[in-house]
Amino acid sequence: MNHVSQRLSFREKLGYSLGDAATNFFFQTMLMFQNRFYTDTFGISASAAAWLFLVVRLWDACFDPMVGIASDRTNTRWGKFRPWVLWTALPFGLVFWLTFTTPAFGATAKIIYAWATYIVLMMLYSANNTPYSALTGVMTEDVDERTSISTYRFFSAMVATLIVQGLTRPLVYKFGHGDDAKGWSITIGIYACICVVFYFIAFASVRERVRPDPKQQASVRGDIADVFKCPPWVMMFLLTLFIFITLAWRGSSMDYYFNYYVDRAKLIDFLKAIGLGGAAAGQATWWKTALDWFGLIVAPDGSNAGGVGFGFFNMTGIALTIVGVLCSKPLAMRFGKKAVFLCGMGAATVVTALIYVVPRDNVTLLFWLSLAWPASWGPTIPLLWAMIADVADYSEWKTGRRATGFVYAGIVFALKAGLMGGALTSGVLAAYGYVANVPQTEQALHGIRLSATVFAAIPFALGLVCLALYPISKELNLRIGDELAERRKKFASA
């Protein structure tokens, strides 16, 4: 049987992908830097930050399903999910900037401000990203084309990630001129403007083509029952949760790792050896001038070495990740999504833990292991969201009901719940005696080291178990797509 084919234009795929680029200007900032921003710049304790992250995750558990239910029941001339991307763009950008702006308040008022902005930001993220993600499941019913959409989407996401992970710390240092609060506000203001523009482009570019049976009766109870009785959805929910716990835990910990654990003198020597040291007066080349503009040249006193090193390691790793993303579709078509995901995630789990044994003065070994991580993880990145679209199909195939928004709402909640990896970072650092902006004790350094490596690898290992239990094979995936296409032809002609 030849599976259904429904090709999309380059313009539509590219326009859609810019929505995820926008999301990653926000999400990567939260993933990598929010924890240290709160403790070292905004000025709240690690334990206060941990409680903030945990409590907001509980609210997300209530709010995210509401967005899924509401978007499934939205009916406009633009479709069900597209309008949400439009409606939330401006408020999302504004609150994103406010969250990383430090007001001149007292300690109590600062905590209230942090709670208010973070809660509203996470609500707007849900209202934007749940419908945006659901679009993957309704733009086309071609399972291979969905992988292609996800490849475009995550290529753009990785370009945004390259910018955020590579340039954020250097830009904060550059714009702040010693005032990190000012540097963060300006840097995030730029990112927020980019987000708004990209969301408008994404809204204007895409079309919704896969629609539920018009005779389908709306039922919140039915939507909930369908997903919890769907084994692939349960496995994808847990897999997403474990993946993003590791990404948040590892990402936020590595910022501390570079600034406190890695030997500063050896890091400066390494950066100078690869050309990121400052030039003598009158001897700067054009490319060093460009790098210096972005804050990617080590200052004479070495005060920004941690940020430059963190940025350089991230940028080279993400460049390799982009190559992996581009390889994802051909690998998935050859071996199946599940097989590629298992191999890549398994290797990334091993590398994450292995960094624990790197001596603090061996920057070269750290660099090569930092490249091995994205080489392993890169091909898996587009597969997660393509597989979730397959889950929406599976649920419809089994039950005769389609609730794309609700399926994605649960997964987006799992993704946001995974951000508690940042809370786990805060909790571990507090337990090991971390104090912001001072030389750390050996115990605190060991906590930073464990948090970035061994502890962060554990959720990945649990995710591998979920992935092994995921029941949709390549053959079943194609069969479901073909049978659903036949059903839709029948009710379209009815």
Residue, then its C-alpha position, 0 to 999 in steps of 0.5 A: m500500500n502506498h502511503v498518503s502524500q501531501r507535500l508542502s511548499f518551502r515557503e510554508k515550512l520555512g515560515y512555520s519554522l520561524g515560530d520555533a526560532a522565536t520560541n527558542f529565543f525564549f526557551q533556551t534563555m530560560l533553559m540555560f540562564q534563568n537559574r543563574f540570572y535569578t541567583d546572581t543578577f536578580g538577587i534571590s536565593a537558590s532555594a527561593a528560585a527552586w520553590l518558584f519553579l516547582v510551584v509554577r509547574l503545579w499551576d501549569a498542570c491545570f492551565d496547559p490542558m485548558v489551552g489544549i481544550a480551548s484551542d481544539r474548540t476554537n473555530t475561526r476563518w484562520g483555523k483552530f490553532r493559527p490565531w493563538v499564535l497571532w493573539t499571544a505574540l505581542p504580550f508574550g514578547l513584552v512579559f519575556w522582557l519584563t521577566f529579565t528586567t531587574p526593578a529597583f525594589g526591596a527584597t520582598a517586592k522583588i520576589i513578588y515581581a519574580w513570581a508575577t512575571y514568571i507565572v504570566l510568562m509561562m501562561l503566555y508560553s502555553a497559550n502560544n506554543t501549545p497551538y503552535s506545536a499542534l499545527t504540525g499535526v494539522m498542516t499535513e497527514d503525510v507522515d514523512e512530510r511531518t518529519s520534514i516540517s519538524t526538520y525545518r522547524f528545528f533547523s530554525a530552532m537550532v539557529a536561534t539556539l546557536i545565537v542564544q547559547g553562544l551570544t547571550r552571556p557575551l552580549v550581557y557583558k558588552f551591553g551592561h559594561g559591568d552592570d549585569a542587570k542592564g545587560w540582561s534587560i537590553t539583550i532580552g529586549i532585542y530577543a523579545c522583538i525578534c520573537v514578536v516578528f517571527y510569530f507574525i510571520a509564522f501565523a501568516s505562512v501556514r494553513e490547517r488542512v487536517r480537520p476532525d470529523p465534523k460529526q465529532q461531538a466535543s467532550v472534555r471528558g472524552d478528550i481526557a479519557d482518550v489520551f490517558k488510554c493511549p499507550p503511545w501518548v503516555m510514553m511520549f509524555l514521560l519521555t518529554l518530561f525526562i528529556f527536558i528535565t535533563l536539558a534544563w538540569r544540564g543546561s543551567s548547571m553548565d553555566y555555573y560549571f564554566n564560571y566556577y568549576v573550570d580552571r580559569a587560567k587554563l580556559i583563558d589559555f585555550l581561548k587564546a590558542i583558538g584566536l579568542g584572545g584580545a589583539a594588541a592595540g592597532q593589530a585587530t583583524w576585521w574578524k576579531t573586531a566582529l567577535d569583539w562586538f558580540g563580546l566573544i573576545v576575552a577581556p584583558d583581565g580575563s573577567n569574561a572568560g567563563g562567558v566567552g568559553f561557555g558561549f564558544f563551546n555552545m556555538t560549536g556544539i550547536a553548529l554540529t547539532i544543526v548538521g544532525v538535525l539535517c540528517s534526521k529525516p533521511l535517517a528516520m526514513r531509513f531506520g524509523k524514528k524510534a530506532v534513531f531516537l534510541c541510538g542518539m539518546g543512548a549515546a548522549t546519556v553516556v557522554t553527559a555522565l562521562i564529563y564528570v571524570v574530566p579534570r577541571d584543568n583539562v579544557t581540551l578534553l572537555f571541548w571534545l566531549s562537548l562536541a560528542w554530545p550534540a553529535s549524538w543528540g542532534p538527529t533526535i531533536p526533530l523526531l520528538w514532535a513528529m512522533i507526537a503528531d503520530v500519537a494524535d493520529y494513533s488516538e484518532w485511529k483507535t477512538g474515531r475522535r481527534a483532539t490534536g490540541f489536547v494531545y499537544a497540551g499534555i506534551v507541552f506541560a511535560l516539556k514545561a514540567g521538565l524545566m523543574g530541572g532548573a529547580l533541581t539545579s537550585g536544590v542541589l547547589a543549595a544543598y552543597g553550599y553554593v553562595a552567589n558571586v564568591p569563590q566556591t568551597e570544594q563541596a559547592l564545586h563538587g555539587i556543581r560538577l555532579s549537577a552538570t553531569v551524573f545527576a543530569a544523565i539520570p532522567f535521560a536514562l529513564g527516558l530511554v526506558c520510555l522510548a523502548l516501550y513506545p509502540i508505534s513502529k515505522e510500519l504501523n505509522l504508515r498503516i495508520g496514515d493510510e487508513l485515516a486518509e481513507r476515513r477523511k475522504k469518506f466524511a469529506s464527501a459525505 
